[in-house]
């Protein structure tokens, strides 16, 4: 009886820990991506980023969005097509962990390529990767310090 109870508790614990949050829920829970989450909602990309993926997201923090002049950011948040282009430029298909990052051009979901540099830390275009490998159940988030814009 005691063995069955322990086995049941272990199985229950494994089930609970196996359920990670998706990219959107993870960003919401972090608390430092309020602007990004609002932008994802405004662009209608919530269902996509909650989908099966896998996705690698280079996620700008609220401080990164604060570097954009307010009028320009407000205009971007109101232009769904432009906002979608910018947001999908931050997403790469597949789950790319930090250990697997290689320098070079990487195609984004938006269709353009970002430039990844690995000398002196990892950079994505002009943004520095400041935190890596935030695992989600449908991909991974790498935190960047600037919003990157498609060319």
C-alpha positions, -999 to 999 in steps of 0.1 A, spaced: 0 0 0 28 24 10 46 16 -23 15 23 -43 9 56 -26 45 67 -32 43 56 -68 11 75 -73 25 106 -58 57 104 -80 35 98 -111 13 128 -102 44 150 -96 59 139 -130 26 148 -147 25 182 -131 61 191 -140 59 178 -175 33 205 -184 54 235 -193 38 268 -204 37 279 -241 56 309 -254 28 334 -247 20 321 -212 57 321 -203 61 357 -215 31 368 -195 44 350 -164 79 366 -167 64 401 -162 91 419 -183 74 414 -217 41 434 -212 47 455 -244 56 424 -264 25 405 -252 3 435 -260 18 437 -294 13 400 -300 -23 404 -290 -28 435 -312 -13 416 -342 -35 386 -337 -6 363 -332 -15 348 -298 -30 316 -313 0 311 -335 25 315 -306 3 291 -285 4 266 -314 25 235 -316 56 252 -331 83 247 -323 95 283 -324 125 302 -313 116 337 -302 140 366 -297 119 385 -272 125 422 -266 119 433 -230 97 463 -220 130 483 -217 138 474 -253 104 486 -265 110 518 -244 139 527 -267 115 533 -296 100 568 -295 65 567 -281 48 582 -312 66 556 -334 57 527 -311 20 539 -308 18 541 -346 33 506 -350 9 491 -324 -20 505 -345 -7 492 -379 -15 455 -377 3 446 -410 35 464 -400 33 451 -364 29 415 -377 60 420 -399 81 433 -370 69 406 -346 74 376 -370 109 390 -377 117 380 -341 107 344 -346 127 316 -362 111 282 -370 123 254 -348 137 252 -313 173 266 -313 189 264 -279 219 286 -271 244 258 -275 232 253 -311 235 289 -322 259 295 -351 269 328 -367 254 337 -400 221 345 -417 190 329 -403 156 330 -420 127 342 -398 90 334 -399 85 369 -415 106 358 -445 137 380 -442 169 368 -426 184 381 -393 222 383 -389 234 363 -359 269 371 -346 287 351 -319 319 371 -312 318 388 -278 284 374 -269 255 366 -292 239 394 -312 208 393 -334 211 421 -359 220 450 -335 203 435 -304 223 417 -277 210 384 -264 209 390 -226 193 358 -215 190 324 -232 172 291 -232 139 300 -215 122 267 -224 85 264 -232 64 235 -243 64 248 -279 99 263 -283 124 285 -266 127 322 -257 160 342 -259 157 377 -244 171 406 -264 178 442 -254 164 460 -285 136 456 -309 149 444 -343 133 457 -375 131 440 -408 150 456 -437 
